[in-house]
């Protein structure tokens, strides 16, 4: 898993601070490839506030803390303390990750799925709960919104992220010197 810090290139300069301690969920979104293939390109698309442009729905503000590219690279686009406009009433308590693709009809690439599972595992280990955007009541003006979409199965993601978090925790415990050896009886 590779995370690139592109905050300086993506941040819209509009202060929306919050205490990260108030964040208790990671919200998974999909973002169309037509808006870009990197965090920087997507940030540029959200700066366009003309009628029906991406930024017209967010007042020109970048809505995602993290973007997962098709090749599995993760771009960090905003600071964790940024109150980004991504899921209406859940913005203050949610960290936003958007995966590039239309998961209403296609599955994430294997690289995206691997990166997403590992990334979510980190945040589950940290204590955040995982939600798809459309699983949150009041998360969108559109009650029939399919985000991230059926091809990015949130139940499967939660199971795999929990297993990854357990793997990370075991590695940390072993690193501190604890042995998980057992004896045959």
TAKAQUI-V431256 format. One record per pair of residues at least 4 apart in sequence whose C-alpha atoms are under 6 Angstrom apart, sorted by the first residue. I is the first residue (numbers start at 1). GAP is how many residues later the second one is. Records with the same first field share a line. If there is no record, write none. Layout:
I=GAP  GAP
This chain:
1=114
2=71
3=71  72
4=71  72
5=71
6=70  71
7=4  70  71
10=30  33  67
11=67
16=66  67
17=64  65  66
18=63  65
19=62
20=61
22=71
23=70  71
24=69  104
25=69  103  104  105
26=68  69  104
27=68  69  104  105  106
28=69  70  104  105
29=69  104  118  119
30=68  69  70  117  118
31=67  69  70
32=68  69  70
33=4  67  68
35=7  10
36=5  6
39=28  36
43=19
46=8  9  14  16
47=8  13
48=7
49=4  6  7  11
50=6
55=4  5
63=21  22  23
64=32  33
65=11  12  13  31
66=9  10  11  31
67=7  8  30  31  32
68=4  5  6  31
69=4  31
70=42
71=40
72=39  40  43
83=9
85=6
87=4  52
88=51
90=4
103=4  46  48  49
104=45  46  47
106=45
107=44
108=4  5
112=4
113=4
115=4
116=4
117=4  44
120=41
121=40  43  44
123=5
124=4
125=40
133=14
134=13
157=4
171=4
173=5
174=4
